[in-house]
């Protein structure tokens, strides 16, 4: 049986990943079963060291999902600003300069 602080960390990690998974590109219906199976796979871990390693891996995955979410958000914001000029790159304002 895991100790209380580790159990709390695991539950908190699961809740955080579920919350982040709402915005997963493939959809929450795809994400939730994958998350559950990943946690159930590690259910048999008994030593504190193994549990801590699994928690660290889960936190890494959480950070990667957050980065994916921020990238998606950035791309949507960028596309809304540059929707009328698809061929231009950000910062390329050659047509805005007055001609000599």
Long-range contacts (C-beta under 8 A, 24 or more apart in sequence): 2-46, 2-48, 2-51, 3-48, 6-48, 6-51, 6-52, 6-55, 9-55, 10-39, 10-51, 10-55, 10-58, 13-55, 13-58, 13-59, 13-62, 14-39, 16-62, 17-58, 17-61, 17-62, 17-65, 20-62, 20-65, 20-66, 20-69, 21-65, 23-69, 23-72, 24-65, 25-68, 25-72
